[in-house]
Amino acid sequence: MHQKERTRKRENTMKALVINGPNLNMLGIREPGIYGTETYETLVQICQDAAGDLGFDGVEVFQSNHEGAIVDRIQEAYGSVDGIVINPAAYTHTSVAILDALKAVSLPAVEVHISAVEDREDFRQISYAGMACFARVTGEGLQGYAHALKLLAEKLAK
Ligand code: DQA
């Protein structure tokens, strides 16, 4: 076992990381007919409230418009968080790098999408990141993140 992982195991706390990909910082402005009128700040609040209710000791909500920054954040999660909720946004459908990063750290991960991607364009039908996730939540709006954190908490309790 890697040193960072050993230290993490001793801490006996439950920490979650929520990762949001490009354009999710534009929630409230961006295509409200698809993504709603609530802002990114509301999304952060929903994640913090849900994580508290579910017994997580901490949650970080991270957003970046840059693929490499998302890869970096996933790598940094190794040994410091217990599980990941990820909405890679457009990178869902393109990024083998994000898939490989999730596989590299091998942390339990849940894929989440605000919209029902399965009912949208053909190019949204492939999910690379999803191949490294044990569950997927779609079409539940911002509350889908609370659902995804619940699935993660249940998985970590096992
Ligand atoms: C999204 C769906 C993606 O296809 C899209 O590129 C996004 C948001 C969602 O949350 O519904 O940016 O991940």
Backbone and ligand atoms as CSV (ligand in chain L), in Angstrom:
chain,resi,resn,atom,element,x,y,z
A,1,MET,N,N,0.849,-1.207,0.000
A,1,MET,CA,C,0.000,0.000,0.000
A,1,MET,C,C,0.884,1.257,0.000
A,2,HIS,N,N,0.529,2.214,-0.796
A,2,HIS,CA,C,1.248,3.492,-0.891
A,2,HIS,C,C,1.128,4.237,0.440
A,3,GLN,N,N,2.176,4.969,0.817
A,3,GLN,CA,C,2.198,5.689,2.105
A,3,GLN,C,C,0.988,6.610,2.303
A,4,LYS,N,N,0.661,7.359,1.240
A,4,LYS,CA,C,-0.457,8.309,1.334
A,4,LYS,C,C,-1.763,7.558,1.651
A,5,GLU,N,N,-1.911,6.397,1.047
A,5,GLU,CA,C,-3.095,5.557,1.236
A,5,GLU,C,C,-3.145,5.003,2.668
A,6,ARG,N,N,-1.967,4.631,3.195
A,6,ARG,CA,C,-1.891,4.099,4.563
A,6,ARG,C,C,-2.316,5.163,5.572
A,7,THR,N,N,-1.814,6.392,5.380
A,7,THR,CA,C,-2.150,7.502,6.273
A,7,THR,C,C,-3.658,7.758,6.220
A,8,ARG,N,N,-4.197,7.733,5.010
A,8,ARG,CA,C,-5.621,7.972,4.810
A,8,ARG,C,C,-6.460,6.945,5.582
A,9,LYS,N,N,-6.084,5.675,5.482
A,9,LYS,CA,C,-6.833,4.601,6.138
A,9,LYS,C,C,-6.869,4.795,7.651
A,10,ARG,N,N,-5.758,5.338,8.216
A,10,ARG,CA,C,-5.686,5.551,9.667
A,10,ARG,C,C,-6.611,6.663,10.134
A,11,GLU,N,N,-6.901,7.624,9.237
A,11,GLU,CA,C,-7.673,8.806,9.638
A,11,GLU,C,C,-9.109,8.474,10.021
A,12,ASN,N,N,-9.688,7.440,9.376
A,12,ASN,CA,C,-11.023,6.974,9.722
A,12,ASN,C,C,-12.107,8.050,9.586
A,13,THR,N,N,-11.978,8.883,8.594
A,13,THR,CA,C,-13.003,9.870,8.283
A,13,THR,C,C,-13.499,9.581,6.869
A,14,MET,N,N,-14.589,10.249,6.490
A,14,MET,CA,C,-15.170,9.996,5.164
A,14,MET,C,C,-15.236,11.322,4.406
A,15,LYS,N,N,-14.391,11.436,3.406
A,15,LYS,CA,C,-14.327,12.690,2.649
A,15,LYS,C,C,-14.718,12.461,1.192
A,16,ALA,N,N,-15.515,13.386,0.678
A,16,ALA,CA,C,-15.962,13.279,-0.713
A,16,ALA,C,C,-15.414,14.452,-1.524
A,17,LEU,N,N,-15.236,14.186,-2.795
A,17,LEU,CA,C,-14.830,15.229,-3.741
A,17,LEU,C,C,-15.849,15.251,-4.871
A,18,VAL,N,N,-16.402,16.424,-5.131
A,18,VAL,CA,C,-17.323,16.603,-6.255
A,18,VAL,C,C,-16.575,17.379,-7.329
A,19,ILE,N,N,-16.540,16.824,-8.532
A,19,ILE,CA,C,-15.805,17.466,-9.625
A,19,ILE,C,C,-16.784,17.863,-10.729
A,20,ASN,N,N,-16.699,19.104,-11.149
A,20,ASN,CA,C,-17.542,19.611,-12.235
A,20,ASN,C,C,-16.691,20.117,-13.387
A,21,GLY,N,N,-17.058,19.715,-14.570
A,21,GLY,CA,C,-16.314,20.082,-15.761
A,21,GLY,C,C,-16.757,21.401,-16.391
A,22,PRO,N,N,-16.372,21.615,-17.637
A,22,PRO,CA,C,-16.527,22.912,-18.298
A,22,PRO,C,C,-17.965,23.405,-18.412
A,23,ASN,N,N,-18.096,24.696,-18.231
A,23,ASN,CA,C,-19.342,25.451,-18.394
A,23,ASN,C,C,-20.350,25.262,-17.261
A,24,LEU,N,N,-20.036,24.388,-16.312
A,24,LEU,CA,C,-20.974,24.222,-15.195
A,24,LEU,C,C,-20.929,25.432,-14.256
A,25,ASN,N,N,-19.837,26.214,-14.322
A,25,ASN,CA,C,-19.792,27.477,-13.581
A,25,ASN,C,C,-20.788,28.490,-14.151
A,26,MET,N,N,-21.330,28.209,-15.323
A,26,MET,CA,C,-22.292,29.128,-15.967
A,26,MET,C,C,-23.748,28.743,-15.675
A,27,LEU,N,N,-23.939,27.839,-14.724
A,27,LEU,CA,C,-25.318,27.447,-14.380
A,27,LEU,C,C,-26.139,28.682,-14.009
A,28,GLY,N,N,-27.369,28.692,-14.445
A,28,GLY,CA,C,-28.246,29.844,-14.184
A,28,GLY,C,C,-28.310,30.764,-15.391
A,29,ILE,N,N,-27.204,30.801,-16.142
A,29,ILE,CA,C,-27.123,31.633,-17.350
A,29,ILE,C,C,-27.204,30.724,-18.575
A,30,ARG,N,N,-26.557,29.607,-18.438
A,30,ARG,CA,C,-26.362,28.673,-19.543
A,30,ARG,C,C,-27.633,27.861,-19.836
A,31,GLU,N,N,-28.141,27.936,-21.057
A,31,GLU,CA,C,-29.261,27.103,-21.524
A,31,GLU,C,C,-30.233,26.731,-20.387
A,32,PRO,N,N,-30.932,27.726,-19.824
A,32,PRO,CA,C,-31.791,27.433,-18.660
A,32,PRO,C,C,-32.894,26.412,-18.952
A,33,GLY,N,N,-33.282,26.306,-20.220
A,33,GLY,CA,C,-34.304,25.302,-20.581
A,33,GLY,C,C,-33.810,23.879,-20.347
A,34,ILE,N,N,-32.497,23.697,-20.366
A,34,ILE,CA,C,-31.909,22.358,-20.150
A,34,ILE,C,C,-31.365,22.221,-18.732
A,35,TYR,N,N,-30.651,23.277,-18.275
A,35,TYR,CA,C,-29.925,23.138,-17.007
A,35,TYR,C,C,-30.579,23.884,-15.839
A,36,GLY,N,N,-31.702,24.584,-16.111
A,36,GLY,CA,C,-32.410,25.274,-15.037
A,36,GLY,C,C,-31.861,26.675,-14.780
A,37,THR,N,N,-32.442,27.330,-13.793
A,37,THR,CA,C,-32.102,28.732,-13.514
A,37,THR,C,C,-31.280,28.886,-12.235
A,38,GLU,N,N,-31.040,27.789,-11.548
A,38,GLU,CA,C,-30.255,27.893,-10.317
A,38,GLU,C,C,-28.766,28.004,-10.637
A,39,THR,N,N,-28.059,28.687,-9.772
A,39,THR,CA,C,-26.652,29.016,-10.042
A,39,THR,C,C,-25.693,27.934,-9.532
A,40,TYR,N,N,-24.430,28.102,-9.915
A,40,TYR,CA,C,-23.387,27.187,-9.438
A,40,TYR,C,C,-23.252,27.244,-7.910
A,41,GLU,N,N,-23.454,28.428,-7.344
A,41,GLU,CA,C,-23.367,28.569,-5.881
A,41,GLU,C,C,-24.426,27.696,-5.208
A,42,THR,N,N,-25.614,27.641,-5.809
A,42,THR,CA,C,-26.677,26.775,-5.270
A,42,THR,C,C,-26.247,25.319,-5.340
A,43,LEU,N,N,-25.620,24.953,-6.447
A,43,LEU,CA,C,-25.137,23.568,-6.592
A,43,LEU,C,C,-24.126,23.229,-5.486
A,44,VAL,N,N,-23.219,24.151,-5.217
A,44,VAL,CA,C,-22.217,23.922,-4.157
A,44,VAL,C,C,-22.928,23.719,-2.816
A,45,GLN,N,N,-23.929,24.576,-2.559
A,45,GLN,CA,C,-24.690,24.486,-1.299
A,45,GLN,C,C,-25.407,23.147,-1.180
A,46,ILE,N,N,-26.011,22.693,-2.286
A,46,ILE,CA,C,-26.712,21.394,-2.287
A,46,ILE,C,C,-25.731,20.275,-1.923
A,47,CYS,N,N,-24.541,20.323,-2.488
A,47,CYS,CA,C,-23.529,19.286,-2.214
A,47,CYS,C,C,-23.085,19.338,-0.751
A,48,GLN,N,N,-22.873,20.543,-0.241
A,48,GLN,CA,C,-22.413,20.668,1.155
A,48,GLN,C,C,-23.490,20.188,2.123
A,49,ASP,N,N,-24.749,20.566,1.859
A,49,ASP,CA,C,-25.857,20.150,2.736
A,49,ASP,C,C,-26.016,18.631,2.704
A,50,ALA,N,N,-26.003,18.069,1.483
A,50,ALA,CA,C,-26.197,16.617,1.339
A,50,ALA,C,C,-25.055,15.875,2.019
A,51,ALA,N,N,-23.833,16.330,1.815
A,51,ALA,CA,C,-22.678,15.640,2.409
A,51,ALA,C,C,-22.775,15.663,3.935
A,52,GLY,N,N,-23.194,16.787,4.501
A,52,GLY,CA,C,-23.368,16.881,5.958
A,52,GLY,C,C,-24.432,15.906,6.439
A,53,ASP,N,N,-25.583,15.894,5.758
A,53,ASP,CA,C,-26.696,15.004,6.139
A,53,ASP,C,C,-26.289,13.539,6.041
A,54,LEU,N,N,-25.427,13.221,5.090
A,54,LEU,CA,C,-25.059,11.819,4.838
A,54,LEU,C,C,-23.896,11.341,5.709
A,55,GLY,N,N,-23.376,12.242,6.527
A,55,GLY,CA,C,-22.317,11.844,7.449
A,55,GLY,C,C,-20.907,11.959,6.898
A,56,PHE,N,N,-20.738,12.648,5.777
A,56,PHE,CA,C,-19.371,12.908,5.305
A,56,PHE,C,C,-18.720,13.917,6.248
A,57,ASP,N,N,-17.444,13.749,6.480
A,57,ASP,CA,C,-16.721,14.694,7.341
A,57,ASP,C,C,-16.294,15.928,6.571
A,58,GLY,N,N,-16.330,15.828,5.267
A,58,GLY,CA,C,-15.981,16.980,4.457
A,58,GLY,C,C,-16.289,16.705,3.001
A,59,VAL,N,N,-16.567,17.773,2.276
A,59,VAL,CA,C,-16.749,17.660,0.829
A,59,VAL,C,C,-16.091,18.873,0.186
A,60,GLU,N,N,-15.332,18.620,-0.861
A,60,GLU,CA,C,-14.813,19.729,-1.662
A,60,GLU,C,C,-15.546,19.709,-2.992
A,61,VAL,N,N,-16.009,20.875,-3.415
A,61,VAL,CA,C,-16.672,20.968,-4.713
A,61,VAL,C,C,-15.747,21.757,-5.638
A,62,PHE,N,N,-15.252,21.057,-6.636
A,62,PHE,CA,C,-14.219,21.601,-7.526
A,62,PHE,C,C,-14.817,21.783,-8.918
A,63,GLN,N,N,-14.454,22.872,-9.586
A,63,GLN,CA,C,-14.911,23.072,-10.971
A,63,GLN,C,C,-13.752,23.578,-11.797
A,64,SER,N,N,-13.627,23.036,-13.009
A,64,SER,CA,C,-12.638,23.581,-13.941
A,64,SER,C,C,-13.136,23.439,-15.371
A,65,ASN,N,N,-12.714,24.393,-16.177
A,65,ASN,CA,C,-13.009,24.330,-17.613
A,65,ASN,C,C,-11.898,23.627,-18.382
A,66,HIS,N,N,-10.884,23.137,-17.648
A,66,HIS,CA,C,-9.688,22.594,-18.299
A,66,HIS,C,C,-9.513,21.109,-17.999
A,67,GLU,N,N,-9.373,20.343,-19.036
A,67,GLU,CA,C,-9.261,18.886,-18.890
A,67,GLU,C,C,-8.088,18.490,-17.983
A,68,GLY,N,N,-6.921,19.100,-18.226
A,68,GLY,CA,C,-5.732,18.745,-17.443
A,68,GLY,C,C,-5.898,19.070,-15.958
A,69,ALA,N,N,-6.589,20.165,-15.656
A,69,ALA,CA,C,-6.814,20.535,-14.254
A,69,ALA,C,C,-7.707,19.495,-13.576
A,70,ILE,N,N,-8.637,18.938,-14.340
A,70,ILE,CA,C,-9.516,17.898,-13.781
A,70,ILE,C,C,-8.708,16.620,-13.548
A,71,VAL,N,N,-7.842,16.281,-14.486
A,71,VAL,CA,C,-6.950,15.121,-14.316
A,71,VAL,C,C,-6.071,15.330,-13.074
A,72,ASP,N,N,-5.496,16.526,-12.940
A,72,ASP,CA,C,-4.656,16.827,-11.764
A,72,ASP,C,C,-5.445,16.650,-10.469
A,73,ARG,N,N,-6.679,17.169,-10.455
A,73,ARG,CA,C,-7.476,17.107,-9.202
A,73,ARG,C,C,-7.814,15.657,-8.852
A,74,ILE,N,N,-8.101,14.845,-9.860
A,74,ILE,CA,C,-8.379,13.422,-9.600
A,74,ILE,C,C,-7.125,12.752,-9.032
A,75,GLN,N,N,-5.974,13.039,-9.613
A,75,GLN,CA,C,-4.729,12.434,-9.103
A,75,GLN,C,C,-4.463,12.846,-7.660
A,76,GLU,N,N,-4.724,14.126,-7.353
A,76,GLU,CA,C,-4.492,14.620,-5.983
A,76,GLU,C,C,-5.449,13.979,-4.981
A,77,ALA,N,N,-6.562,13.466,-5.487
A,77,ALA,CA,C,-7.552,12.840,-4.587
A,77,ALA,C,C,-7.037,11.533,-4.013
A,78,TYR,N,N,-6.064,10.949,-4.682
A,78,TYR,CA,C,-5.526,9.671,-4.208
A,78,TYR,C,C,-4.933,9.828,-2.817
A,79,GLY,N,N,-5.471,9.056,-1.881
A,79,GLY,CA,C,-4.948,9.116,-0.517
A,79,GLY,C,C,-5.482,10.265,0.308
A,80,SER,N,N,-6.333,11.114,-0.259
A,80,SER,CA,C,-6.856,12.223,0.552
A,80,SER,C,C,-8.380,12.293,0.561
A,81,VAL,N,N,-9.057,11.613,-0.361
A,81,VAL,CA,C,-10.516,11.528,-0.283
A,81,VAL,C,C,-10.930,10.059,-0.445
A,82,ASP,N,N,-12.185,9.787,-0.046
A,82,ASP,CA,C,-12.661,8.396,-0.075
A,82,ASP,C,C,-13.479,8.068,-1.308
A,83,GLY,N,N,-14.032,9.089,-1.937
A,83,GLY,CA,C,-14.852,8.826,-3.116
A,83,GLY,C,C,-15.112,10.107,-3.884
A,84,ILE,N,N,-15.541,9.912,-5.130
A,84,ILE,CA,C,-15.698,11.039,-6.060
A,84,ILE,C,C,-17.086,11.019,-6.688
A,85,VAL,N,N,-17.686,12.195,-6.786
A,85,VAL,CA,C,-18.870,12.399,-7.634
A,85,VAL,C,C,-18.393,13.286,-8.769
A,86,ILE,N,N,-18.626,12.863,-9.994
A,86,ILE,CA,C,-18.069,13.637,-11.113
A,86,ILE,C,C,-19.088,13.888,-12.210
A,87,ASN,N,N,-19.178,15.169,-12.589
A,87,ASN,CA,C,-19.900,15.553,-13.800
A,87,ASN,C,C,-18.841,16.150,-14.732
A,88,PRO,N,N,-18.296,15.341,-15.625
A,88,PRO,CA,C,-17.235,15.856,-16.494
A,88,PRO,C,C,-17.758,16.788,-17.593
A,89,ALA,N,N,-19.088,17.014,-17.604
A,89,ALA,CA,C,-19.729,17.874,-18.611
A,89,ALA,C,C,-19.331,17.408,-20.016
A,90,ALA,N,N,-18.934,18.315,-20.886
A,90,ALA,CA,C,-18.642,17.908,-22.275
A,90,ALA,C,C,-17.503,16.887,-22.354
A,91,TYR,N,N,-16.579,16.928,-21.364
A,91,TYR,CA,C,-15.464,15.965,-21.380
A,91,TYR,C,C,-15.934,14.526,-21.149
A,92,THR,N,N,-17.162,14.379,-20.656
A,92,THR,CA,C,-17.753,13.037,-20.526
A,92,THR,C,C,-17.583,12.268,-21.821
A,93,HIS,N,N,-17.876,12.992,-22.918
A,93,HIS,CA,C,-18.029,12.344,-24.225
A,93,HIS,C,C,-16.738,12.301,-25.037
A,94,THR,N,N,-15.660,12.850,-24.465
A,94,THR,CA,C,-14.414,12.939,-25.245
A,94,THR,C,C,-13.166,12.469,-24.500
A,95,SER,N,N,-13.201,12.488,-23.163
A,95,SER,CA,C,-11.920,12.428,-22.449
A,95,SER,C,C,-11.513,11.040,-21.950
A,96,VAL,N,N,-10.591,10.443,-22.674
A,96,VAL,CA,C,-9.969,9.204,-22.206
A,96,VAL,C,C,-9.024,9.536,-21.049
A,97,ALA,N,N,-8.473,10.757,-21.030
A,97,ALA,CA,C,-7.557,11.157,-19.950
A,97,ALA,C,C,-8.265,11.162,-18.598
A,98,ILE,N,N,-9.507,11.642,-18.561
A,98,ILE,CA,C,-10.256,11.647,-17.294
A,98,ILE,C,C,-10.609,10.212,-16.901
A,99,LEU,N,N,-11.004,9.409,-17.863
A,99,LEU,CA,C,-11.246,7.978,-17.583
A,99,LEU,C,C,-9.991,7.335,-16.984
A,100,ASP,N,N,-8.859,7.559,-17.608
A,100,ASP,CA,C,-7.620,6.930,-17.133
A,100,ASP,C,C,-7.237,7.425,-15.738
A,101,ALA,N,N,-7.483,8.707,-15.459
A,101,ALA,CA,C,-7.176,9.253,-14.121
A,101,ALA,C,C,-8.057,8.581,-13.068
A,102,LEU,N,N,-9.341,8.412,-13.384
A,102,LEU,CA,C,-10.247,7.743,-12.430
A,102,LEU,C,C,-9.800,6.308,-12.198
A,103,LYS,N,N,-9.383,5.648,-13.272
A,103,LYS,CA,C,-8.901,4.268,-13.125
A,103,LYS,C,C,-7.599,4.231,-12.321
A,104,ALA,N,N,-6.763,5.233,-12.538
A,104,ALA,CA,C,-5.457,5.267,-11.860
A,104,ALA,C,C,-5.616,5.358,-10.348
A,105,VAL,N,N,-6.532,6.215,-9.880
A,105,VAL,CA,C,-6.674,6.381,-8.428
A,105,VAL,C,C,-7.567,5.295,-7.839
A,106,SER,N,N,-8.416,4.702,-8.701
A,106,SER,CA,C,-9.269,3.588,-8.305
A,106,SER,C,C,-10.126,3.889,-7.068
A,107,LEU,N,N,-10.641,5.105,-7.005
A,107,LEU,CA,C,-11.557,5.478,-5.927
A,107,LEU,C,C,-12.984,5.229,-6.394
A,108,PRO,N,N,-13.902,4.852,-5.482
A,108,PRO,CA,C,-15.294,4.707,-5.902
A,108,PRO,C,C,-15.812,6.039,-6.449
A,109,ALA,N,N,-16.462,5.974,-7.615
A,109,ALA,CA,C,-16.908,7.215,-8.258
A,109,ALA,C,C,-18.310,7.048,-8.821
A,110,VAL,N,N,-19.076,8.132,-8.731
A,110,VAL,CA,C,-20.428,8.189,-9.298
A,110,VAL,C,C,-20.444,9.276,-10.360
A,111,GLU,N,N,-20.971,8.936,-11.515
A,111,GLU,CA,C,-21.134,9.900,-12.613
A,111,GLU,C,C,-22.485,10.592,-12.447
A,112,VAL,N,N,-22.506,11.900,-12.597
A,112,VAL,CA,C,-23.774,12.622,-12.499
A,112,VAL,C,C,-23.909,13.598,-13.668
A,113,HIS,N,N,-25.128,13.728,-14.171
A,113,HIS,CA,C,-25.456,14.729,-15.188
A,113,HIS,C,C,-26.759,15.399,-14.804
A,114,ILE,N,N,-26.803,16.700,-14.977
A,114,ILE,CA,C,-27.999,17.467,-14.634
A,114,ILE,C,C,-29.135,17.108,-15.590
A,115,SER,N,N,-28.816,17.031,-16.862
A,115,SER,CA,C,-29.828,16.712,-17.881
A,115,SER,C,C,-29.893,15.201,-18.109
A,116,ALA,N,N,-30.950,14.792,-18.801
A,116,ALA,CA,C,-31.107,13.373,-19.157
A,116,ALA,C,C,-30.319,13.141,-20.443
A,117,VAL,N,N,-29.022,12.942,-20.306
A,117,VAL,CA,C,-28.144,12.837,-21.482
A,117,VAL,C,C,-28.577,11.716,-22.427
A,118,GLU,N,N,-29.189,10.692,-21.864
A,118,GLU,CA,C,-29.608,9.544,-22.700
A,118,GLU,C,C,-30.694,9.935,-23.694
A,119,ASP,N,N,-31.392,11.048,-23.433
A,119,ASP,CA,C,-32.455,11.501,-24.344
A,119,ASP,C,C,-31.975,12.615,-25.264
A,120,ARG,N,N,-30.680,12.900,-25.260
A,120,ARG,CA,C,-30.170,14.021,-26.049
A,120,ARG,C,C,-29.426,13.532,-27.296
A,121,GLU,N,N,-28.553,14.377,-27.850
A,121,GLU,CA,C,-27.902,14.083,-29.132
A,121,GLU,C,C,-27.065,12.797,-29.092
A,122,ASP,N,N,-26.857,12.237,-30.286
A,122,ASP,CA,C,-26.044,11.017,-30.404
A,122,ASP,C,C,-24.654,11.207,-29.808
A,123,PHE,N,N,-24.053,12.404,-30.022
A,123,PHE,CA,C,-22.678,12.585,-29.546
A,123,PHE,C,C,-22.566,12.593,-28.029
A,124,ARG,N,N,-23.714,12.686,-27.344
A,124,ARG,CA,C,-23.686,12.636,-25.869
A,124,ARG,C,C,-23.911,11.215,-25.356
A,125,GLN,N,N,-24.028,10.255,-26.244
A,125,GLN,CA,C,-24.379,8.901,-25.794
A,125,GLN,C,C,-23.190,8.099,-25.288
A,126,ILE,N,N,-21.978,8.535,-25.642
A,126,ILE,CA,C,-20.825,7.827,-25.076
A,126,ILE,C,C,-20.352,8.542,-23.809
A,127,SER,N,N,-20.021,7.768,-22.800
A,127,SER,CA,C,-19.424,8.334,-21.590
A,127,SER,C,C,-18.159,7.557,-21.269
A,128,TYR,N,N,-17.012,8.232,-21.436
A,128,TYR,CA,C,-15.738,7.592,-21.080
A,128,TYR,C,C,-15.594,7.514,-19.566
A,129,ALA,N,N,-15.801,8.631,-18.870
A,129,ALA,CA,C,-15.646,8.635,-17.407
A,129,ALA,C,C,-16.557,7.599,-16.760
A,130,GLY,N,N,-17.734,7.431,-17.342
A,130,GLY,CA,C,-18.704,6.479,-16.787
A,130,GLY,C,C,-18.169,5.061,-16.711
A,131,MET,N,N,-17.200,4.754,-17.552
A,131,MET,CA,C,-16.628,3.397,-17.551
A,131,MET,C,C,-15.835,3.117,-16.279
A,132,ALA,N,N,-15.511,4.171,-15.526
A,132,ALA,CA,C,-14.784,3.971,-14.270
A,132,ALA,C,C,-15.672,4.286,-13.063
A,133,CYS,N,N,-16.990,4.424,-13.293
A,133,CYS,CA,C,-17.911,4.764,-12.196
A,133,CYS,C,C,-18.804,3.572,-11.880
A,134,PHE,N,N,-19.178,3.418,-10.614
A,134,PHE,CA,C,-20.031,2.281,-10.244
A,134,PHE,C,C,-21.518,2.625,-10.361
A,135,ALA,N,N,-21.849,3.917,-10.525
A,135,ALA,CA,C,-23.254,4.316,-10.661
A,135,ALA,C,C,-23.347,5.592,-11.478
A,136,ARG,N,N,-24.562,5.848,-11.981
A,136,ARG,CA,C,-24.796,7.009,-12.846
A,136,ARG,C,C,-26.141,7.631,-12.482
A,137,VAL,N,N,-26.174,8.932,-12.320
A,137,VAL,CA,C,-27.415,9.656,-12.035
A,137,VAL,C,C,-27.592,10.683,-13.142
A,138,THR,N,N,-28.728,10.668,-13.823
A,138,THR,CA,C,-28.976,11.642,-14.893
A,138,THR,C,C,-30.393,12.201,-14.784
A,139,GLY,N,N,-30.553,13.415,-15.283
A,139,GLY,CA,C,-31.895,13.982,-15.453
A,139,GLY,C,C,-32.600,14.347,-14.166
A,140,GLU,N,N,-31.875,14.482,-13.069
A,140,GLU,CA,C,-32.515,14.850,-11.796
A,140,GLU,C,C,-32.196,16.287,-11.409
A,141,GLY,N,N,-31.693,17.057,-12.348
A,141,GLY,CA,C,-31.343,18.448,-12.047
A,141,GLY,C,C,-30.230,18.514,-11.007
A,142,LEU,N,N,-30.174,19.634,-10.289
A,142,LEU,CA,C,-29.092,19.805,-9.314
A,142,LEU,C,C,-29.215,18.820,-8.150
A,143,GLN,N,N,-30.449,18.390,-7.863
A,143,GLN,CA,C,-30.639,17.426,-6.769
A,143,GLN,C,C,-29.995,16.078,-7.078
A,144,GLY,N,N,-29.681,15.858,-8.340
A,144,GLY,CA,C,-28.986,14.635,-8.723
A,144,GLY,C,C,-27.645,14.482,-8.008
A,145,TYR,N,N,-27.044,15.613,-7.623
A,145,TYR,CA,C,-25.762,15.547,-6.902
A,145,TYR,C,C,-25.976,14.987,-5.496
A,146,ALA,N,N,-27.111,15.353,-4.869
A,146,ALA,CA,C,-27.425,14.812,-3.534
A,146,ALA,C,C,-27.646,13.302,-3.652
A,147,HIS,N,N,-28.330,12.897,-4.716
A,147,HIS,CA,C,-28.564,11.471,-4.976
A,147,HIS,C,C,-27.229,10.747,-5.176
A,148,ALA,N,N,-26.358,11.347,-5.965
A,148,ALA,CA,C,-25.059,10.722,-6.257
A,148,ALA,C,C,-24.230,10.593,-4.976
A,149,LEU,N,N,-24.256,11.621,-4.117
A,149,LEU,CA,C,-23.519,11.544,-2.847
A,149,LEU,C,C,-24.098,10.452,-1.953
A,150,LYS,N,N,-25.428,10.258,-2.015
A,150,LYS,CA,C,-26.066,9.199,-1.228
A,150,LYS,C,C,-25.575,7.833,-1.695
A,151,LEU,N,N,-25.530,7.641,-3.011
A,151,LEU,CA,C,-25.039,6.366,-3.556
A,151,LEU,C,C,-23.587,6.130,-3.136
A,152,LEU,N,N,-22.807,7.206,-3.121
A,152,LEU,CA,C,-21.399,7.085,-2.717
A,152,LEU,C,C,-21.293,6.725,-1.234
A,153,ALA,N,N,-22.099,7.381,-0.399
A,153,ALA,CA,C,-22.079,7.085,1.048
A,153,ALA,C,C,-22.459,5.631,1.297
A,154,GLU,N,N,-23.468,5.155,0.568
A,154,GLU,CA,C,-23.905,3.757,0.735
A,154,GLU,C,C,-22.775,2.792,0.336
A,155,LYS,N,N,-22.122,3.105,-0.750
A,155,LYS,CA,C,-21.013,2.266,-1.217
A,155,LYS,C,C,-19.886,2.236,-0.187
A,156,LEU,N,N,-19.570,3.406,0.390
A,156,LEU,CA,C,-18.458,3.491,1.340
A,156,LEU,C,C,-18.795,2.811,2.668
A,157,ALA,N,N,-20.108,2.721,2.957
A,157,ALA,CA,C,-20.527,2.082,4.212
A,157,ALA,C,C,-20.381,0.566,4.149
A,158,LYS,N,N,-20.279,0.021,2.942
A,158,LYS,CA,C,-20.239,-1.450,2.774
A,158,LYS,C,C,-18.902,-2.052,3.192
L,1,DQA,C1,C,-23.980,17.596,-18.768
L,1,DQA,C2,C,-24.342,16.943,-20.100
L,1,DQA,C3,C,-23.201,17.078,-21.088
L,1,DQA,O1,O,-23.546,16.443,-22.325
L,1,DQA,C4,C,-22.934,18.539,-21.360
L,1,DQA,O2,O,-21.845,18.692,-22.244
L,1,DQA,C5,C,-22.741,19.323,-20.127
L,1,DQA,C6,C,-23.571,19.047,-18.957
L,1,DQA,C7,C,-25.136,17.565,-17.758
L,1,DQA,O3,O,-24.861,17.787,-16.581
L,1,DQA,O4,O,-26.280,17.343,-18.126
L,1,DQA,O5,O,-21.955,20.269,-20.101
L,1,DQA,O6,O,-22.898,16.874,-18.202
